[in-house]
Amino acid sequence: MPEEQWYYLRGGEAVGPVDTAEIKARAAEGILRPEDLVWKYGLKEWVAAATFDYLFPVAAEVREPRIALPPAPPVRPAVALAPGGIVLRGAAFLVDLFLLGAITALALAPFLDPEATSFADSLAEVDRFQPILVASFCLYFALQESSPAQATIGKRLFGLVVTDQDGHRIGFLRAAARNLGKYLSGALLFLGFLMAAFTQRGQSLHDLIAQCLVVRRPRSPRPS
């Protein structure tokens, strides 16, 4: 099941989304108070944080707020998610490949044969490290896309995030499966990547395999 996404009001504006572990941590640190109003998907309106005993097991009496309650964020946020688009996705991917290439070149330089002068010899040298390169590629993308940022460095530069089909953060295993699927997308003459320009929700083949979306980073909802 996708992680719950929470918002809470601070200074008249909604802060979030944060997951359950983070909202608990903020309650424990005193950042979130029992009387603060919170909302998560599934609630029809904002409620006091003390309503949830796992946030405040022993909460003081919560007074009724004297401010007008803002409308809750939309219950089905996925319909508002804008696809990242093949151009932005391609640009972000090139940035990530450049960074990976630079890091890989520096890391492998001490292990390469300095006497390899031809291009073919150089390729043969690099090919010896192919399993390590594949693992590094997958980890680079999977760790960042399953992190709270939900994006690699390249995607962050272009305001993109990776989500599940409902707009929630994905876990590491799904992120890893999605990025291993890129090899299949590339093996099909890169048609798997180009599918993002033609599918309804802008999904490439590896997105469809992992049931993920690459969307433009949504703004936190603001009360009207």
N, C-alpha and C positions, 0 to 999 in steps of 0.2 A: 504494500500500500504506500502511496506517496506520503511524504512527511507533511505534517500540518504546518500551515503558514499563518503566522500571527501578525496583527497590527495593534499598536496602542497609541492613544492620544497623548501628545506632549505639546503644550503651548498652542493648542487649537489645531495642530496638524497631526496627521497620521504618520507614525514611524513604522517601517517594515518593508517587506516581510521578513520575519525571523522564524526559525524553526522552534519546535517545542523545547529542545535542550537550551537554546539561547534565551528564550523567554523565561525559563526557570532560573537560569543564571542571573538574568537581570533582576528578577524578583528577589533572589537571595542576596544580591549586592545592594539592594535598595534603590536601584535605578527605576524599577517598576514598583509602584506603591499599590496597596490593596484597593484604594479608591479610584485608581486610574481606570479608564475605560479601555477595554480590549475587544478585538473582533477576530474571528477566524472563519474560514470557509465552512458553511453549514449553519452559522448563527444568522438569525434574521435581523438582529440589531446589535449595537454596542452594549456591553455589559461590564460591570465592575470586575476587576481582576480577582477580587476576593471570592467571586462566585466559584472559582475553580480551586478546590481544596488542595490540589497538588502544586499549585503556585503559592498559596498561603495557607498552610495547614492550621495555623492559629492566627486568624486575622482579627483586627479590631473591628468594631462596628462600622459599617460602611454607610455613610450618609448619602442621601439622594443628591446627585449633582445638580448644581444650580444653573448649569449652562444648558443651552438647547442642544439636544443630541444630534450630531450630523448623520446623514444617511450612511448605512453600511456600504462598504465596497461591493461591487457586483458579485453575485454568488457564483457565476460561471465566467471566470476571467479569461478562459482559453479563447473565447470568441473575439477578444480584443487584442490577441497577440498578433503582431505584424511579422510576417516571414522576413528573415534576414535578407533574402535576395541573393541571387547567384553572384552578382558583382561584388557585393560587400563580403560575402563568404569567401570568394576566390581571393580577394585582396588580403583578408585576414589569414588565409591558409598560406599565402606566399610569405607573409611576414613571419609566421611560425616556422616555415621551412627554412627561411634564411637564418633565423635564430638557432634552429636545430643543426643546420649545416655548419654554422660557425662554431658552436659548442663541440660538435662531433669532430671537426677538423682539429681543434685544439686538444681534445682528449685522446685522439688516435695518433697524433703526430709522433709521440715518442715510441710507438710500437710499429711504425711503418718502416719498410726497408729504404734507407736513404739512397741506395744504388738503383732503385726502380726509376728509370728515366722515361720510358715510354708510357703512353696513356693506358695501353692494355695492361702493362705491369702494375700501374697504379690501381686500376680497377680490380685486378686480381688480389692485390693487397687488401683493399677495402672489403672485398667479398668475404674474406676470412672472418670478418667481424659482423657478418650479416645478422645472425641471431641476436647479437647485442644491440645492433641498430634497430631491429624490429621491436625489441622489448623497450628500448629507450623511447622510440616514437610513440608506442602505445601508452607508456607511463606518462610521458610529457602531456599528452592530450587528456588522458583519463583522469589523472590526479587533479588537473586544473578544472576540467569541466564538471567534476563531481564535488568540487570545493564550494564554499559559500559564494565565491565570485561567479561560479557556473560558466567560466570562459577561460580560454587561453589568453596569452598576452596579445596575440593578433586580434582575437575577437573583442577583447576589451577596447583596443584602439578604435574599433569600428562600431562599438556599442551593441555587440551581439552577445547572446547567452544561449546555452543549451538547456532544454527542459524536457520533461515528459510531455505527453500529448495533452495534459491538462494545465501545463504551465508551471509544474512543480520541479524542484531540484531533483536531479537523478543521482543514483548511487554509483559507487566505483565500478561494480561489475557491469552495469548497463553501459557506463561510459567506455569501459574497456571493450565490450562487445561491439559498440558503435564504431570505435576506431579500428578494430580488427576488420570490420566490414568494409573499411575504405580500400583494403587490398582487393576485395572483390569488385568494388566500384571501379577501381583503376584497371583491373584485369579485363573488364568488358570495354576496352578501348575508351575508358574514362566516361562512358555513357552513364554509369551509375552516378557520377558527380553531376552531369548535365541534367539529370532528371529533376533537379531542384528548380529548373526554369519552367517545368511543365506540370508538376504535380500541384494539386489544389492548395496544399499548405506549405509549399516550397521545400519538400523533403527529397533528399538524395536517397539512393538505394540503401546506403548504410543507416540513414535515419529511419527508413521504413523497417529495416531488419530489427533495430533496437527500439522501435516505437518512440522516437525522439523528435524534437523540433529544434531548429535553430532560428531564433526570433530576435527582434530588436528589443533591447533591454526595456522592460516596462517601467514607467514611473510609479513611485509609491502613490497610492490614492490620497487625494486631498479632500477634506470635508468641505462641502459647499456652504 
